[in-house]
Amino acid sequence: EALDILLPEAYGQAVRETGIEPVDRPEVDIEQMKKGEKLVFKATVTVKPEVKLGDYKGLEIEPKDFTVTDEDVEAELKRMQQRHAELYVVEDGEVNQGDIVLIDFEGFQDGVAFEGGKAENYSLEVGSGTFVPGFEEQLVGMKQGEEKEISLTFPEDYHSPNLAGKDATFKVKVNEIKRKNLPELDDEFAKDVSEFDTLEELKADVKKKLEEKANKDKENYIREQLVRKAAEQAEIDIPPVMIEHELDHMVNEFAQRLQLQGMDLDFYYQFAGMDESKLRDQFKNDAVTRVRTALTLEAIAKAEAIEATEEDVTEELNRLSALYNRPAEELRKIFAAQDGLAGLYRDIQTRKTVDFLVAESKVTA
């Protein structure tokens, strides 16, 4: 009990005195613990690596065209048209591209059914690219109630190693065919889907919104390119434990996204024919990139004395207050209660560091 009380305090004091930045729990060896004598222990811990920055000022960005064309506007109008289409059941007809079909299917490899390859009354839009290449194309021409065997080859980069590059057969039955009845793109359509009275007004509004999005996309593209180039030119020996911590975070993020879709990790593993180890292998490269990027931006912030001030935090809380319609002081208390204020300071510092890279960059011809 005495050790449990003394060790954390002594370890914390040692960390502060040495000025190291641990990135993992320490391994502790007790060297002396006897009655009437001093407690002596040795703690070994992985620390944040040194970052040797390369060039990060005057980085060149290759230009990319974000111009909104008339074709972009027409494509967006057609997407709106698709979203507002009415579905009707095709009683006597064949499956066409764009139809929505309810199908039963079961997948086999070498005559043996594989995990995650079976479903009943599955809703699929033919031509959406949801399924393995070759599956949806072979549904075209089938009729309601018809059964068929579909043969295909899984892509070499398929997410399930057990199926990647392998031949497979699917037994498929079409239970129902639904087709979209598209509304006419005219003034009546504009009135039905927007506050505008004419199609021309709707087009103008669509173009304006697409241009606003294009400006944001252009800004994000520039920032991502600069951060990537700065990180690539830095020399960092990343401790494996930092990558493992980032992988933990990424797996948790992925699990939360699945929950929003009504799934959990166990169901996903079964459906995809994989496990956590394989999922972590998939995320590995992205985890390394994330850690490298974070360390690089942190080193640039330190080199350029870029900090998040109390005024910056107040401004950010006011922005969030307007966004979520909650008092800024209430949000501050929530962040403080969840130990989130330090994270808010880090986020602002990171954003200011990327702003610095943008201000120092050059766009090539």
Secondary structure in CASP SS format (residue, H / E / C, confidence):
PFRMAT SS
TARGET T0000
AUTHOR 0000-0000-0000
METHOD secondary structure of the structure
MODEL  1
E C 1.00
A H 1.00
L H 1.00
D H 1.00
I H 1.00
L H 1.00
L H 1.00
P H 1.00
E H 1.00
A H 1.00
Y H 1.00
G H 1.00
Q H 1.00
A H 1.00
V H 1.00
R H 1.00
E H 1.00
T H 1.00
G C 1.00
I C 1.00
E C 1.00
P E 1.00
V C 1.00
D C 1.00
R C 1.00
P C 1.00
E E 1.00
V E 1.00
D E 1.00
I E 1.00
E E 1.00
Q E 1.00
M C 1.00
K C 1.00
K C 1.00
G C 1.00
E C 1.00
K C 1.00
L C 1.00
V E 1.00
F E 1.00
K E 1.00
A E 1.00
T E 1.00
V C 1.00
T C 1.00
V E 1.00
K C 1.00
P C 1.00
E C 1.00
V E 1.00
K E 1.00
L C 1.00
G C 1.00
D C 1.00
Y C 1.00
K C 1.00
G C 1.00
L C 1.00
E E 1.00
I E 1.00
E C 1.00
P C 1.00
K C 1.00
D C 1.00
F C 1.00
T C 1.00
V C 1.00
T C 1.00
D H 1.00
E H 1.00
D H 1.00
V H 1.00
E H 1.00
A H 1.00
E H 1.00
L H 1.00
K H 1.00
R H 1.00
M H 1.00
Q H 1.00
Q H 1.00
R H 1.00
H C 1.00
A C 1.00
E E 1.00
L E 1.00
Y E 1.00
V E 1.00
V C 1.00
E C 1.00
D C 1.00
G C 1.00
E E 1.00
V C 1.00
N C 1.00
Q C 1.00
G C 1.00
D C 1.00
I E 1.00
V E 1.00
L E 1.00
I E 1.00
D E 1.00
F E 1.00
E E 1.00
G E 1.00
F E 1.00
Q E 1.00
D C 1.00
G C 1.00
V E 1.00
A E 1.00
F E 1.00
E E 1.00
G E 1.00
G E 1.00
K E 1.00
A E 1.00
E E 1.00
N E 1.00
Y E 1.00
S E 1.00
L E 1.00
E E 1.00
V C 1.00
G C 1.00
S C 1.00
G C 1.00
T C 1.00
F C 1.00
V C 1.00
P C 1.00
G C 1.00
F C 1.00
E C 1.00
E H 1.00
Q H 1.00
L H 1.00
V C 1.00
G C 1.00
M C 1.00
K E 1.00
Q C 1.00
G C 1.00
E C 1.00
E E 1.00
K E 1.00
E E 1.00
I E 1.00
S E 1.00
L E 1.00
T E 1.00
F C 1.00
P C 1.00
E C 1.00
D C 1.00
Y C 1.00
H C 1.00
S C 1.00
P C 1.00
N C 1.00
L C 1.00
A C 1.00
G C 1.00
K C 1.00
D E 1.00
A E 1.00
T E 1.00
F E 1.00
K E 1.00
V E 1.00
K E 1.00
V E 1.00
N E 1.00
E E 1.00
I E 1.00
K E 1.00
R E 1.00
K E 1.00
N E 1.00
L C 1.00
P C 1.00
E C 1.00
L C 1.00
D C 1.00
D H 1.00
E H 1.00
F H 1.00
A H 1.00
K H 1.00
D H 1.00
V H 1.00
S C 1.00
E C 1.00
F C 1.00
D C 1.00
T C 1.00
L H 1.00
E H 1.00
E H 1.00
L H 1.00
K H 1.00
A H 1.00
D H 1.00
V H 1.00
K H 1.00
K H 1.00
K H 1.00
L H 1.00
E H 1.00
E H 1.00
K H 1.00
A H 1.00
N H 1.00
K H 1.00
D H 1.00
K H 1.00
E H 1.00
N H 1.00
Y H 1.00
I H 1.00
R H 1.00
E H 1.00
Q H 1.00
L H 1.00
V H 1.00
R H 1.00
K H 1.00
A H 1.00
A H 1.00
E H 1.00
Q C 1.00
A C 1.00
E E 1.00
I E 1.00
D C 1.00
I C 1.00
P C 1.00
P H 1.00
V H 1.00
M H 1.00
I H 1.00
E H 1.00
H H 1.00
E H 1.00
L H 1.00
D H 1.00
H H 1.00
M H 1.00
V H 1.00
N H 1.00
E H 1.00
F H 1.00
A H 1.00
Q H 1.00
R H 1.00
L H 1.00
Q H 1.00
L H 1.00
Q C 1.00
G C 1.00
M C 1.00
D C 1.00
L H 1.00
D H 1.00
F H 1.00
Y H 1.00
Y H 1.00
Q H 1.00
F H 1.00
A H 1.00
G C 1.00
M C 1.00
D C 1.00
E H 1.00
S H 1.00
K H 1.00
L H 1.00
R H 1.00
D H 1.00
Q H 1.00
F H 1.00
K H 1.00
N H 1.00
D H 1.00
A H 1.00
V H 1.00
T H 1.00
R H 1.00
V H 1.00
R H 1.00
T H 1.00
A H 1.00
L H 1.00
T H 1.00
L H 1.00
E H 1.00
A H 1.00
I H 1.00
A H 1.00
K H 1.00
A H 1.00
E C 1.00
A C 1.00
I C 1.00
E C 1.00
A C 1.00
T C 1.00
E H 1.00
E H 1.00
D H 1.00
V H 1.00
T H 1.00
E H 1.00
E H 1.00
L H 1.00
N H 1.00
R H 1.00
L H 1.00
S H 1.00
A H 1.00
L H 1.00
Y H 1.00
N C 1.00
R C 1.00
P C 1.00
A H 1.00
E H 1.00
E H 1.00
L H 1.00
R H 1.00
K H 1.00
I H 1.00
F H 1.00
A H 1.00
A H 1.00
Q C 1.00
D C 1.00
G C 1.00
L H 1.00
A H 1.00
G H 1.00
L H 1.00
Y H 1.00
R H 1.00
D H 1.00
I H 1.00
Q H 1.00
T H 1.00
R H 1.00
K H 1.00
T H 1.00
V H 1.00
D H 1.00
F H 1.00
L H 1.00
V H 1.00
A H 1.00
E C 1.00
S C 1.00
K E 1.00
V E 1.00
T C 1.00
A C 1.00
END
